[in-house]
Amino acid sequence: MSSNVAEYVALCEAQEFLLTKKQEDSVIEVRSDSSLVVNQMSGKWKFRKGL
């Protein structure tokens, strides 16, 4: 597993965990040192197909 894939897996697992808590009106801030994840998730960079 590449480090980029590992970063996305960690993000997805964190989201799944937080969704199980069902906290209404909660604001969740995600911080990461992965420029790929941060820039793709914020819409600054495009995703490549097939990844």
C-alpha positions in Angstrom: 0.0 0.0 0.0 1.4 3.4 -1.0 1.6 6.2 1.5 -1.0 8.1 -0.5 -3.4 5.2 -0.3 -2.7 4.9 3.4 -3.6 8.6 3.9 -6.9 8.1 2.2 -7.7 4.9 4.1 -7.0 6.8 7.4 -9.3 9.6 6.3 -12.1 7.2 5.3 -11.8 5.3 8.6 -11.9 8.5 10.6 -15.0 9.6 8.7 -16.7 6.2 9.3 -15.9 6.4 13.0 -17.3 10.0 13.3 -20.5 9.1 11.3 -21.2 6.4 13.9 -21.2 9.0 16.6 -24.0 11.0 14.9 -23.3 14.3 16.7 -25.8 16.8 15.4 -24.6 20.3 14.7 -20.9 19.3 15.1 -18.1 20.8 13.2 -15.3 18.5 12.3 -11.9 19.9 11.3 -9.5 17.5 9.5 -5.8 18.2 9.5 -3.2 16.3 7.5 0.3 16.7 6.4 -0.5 15.1 3.1 -0.7 17.8 0.4 -2.3 15.3 -2.0 -5.2 14.5 0.3 -5.7 18.1 1.5 -5.6 19.6 -2.0 -7.8 17.0 -3.6 -10.4 17.0 -0.8 -10.5 20.8 -0.9 -11.0 20.8 -4.6 -7.8 22.5 -5.5 -6.4 19.5 -7.3 -8.3 17.1 -9.5 -8.5 13.3 -8.9 -7.1 11.0 -11.6 -9.4 8.3 -12.9 -8.8 4.8 -11.7 -7.3 5.6 -8.4 
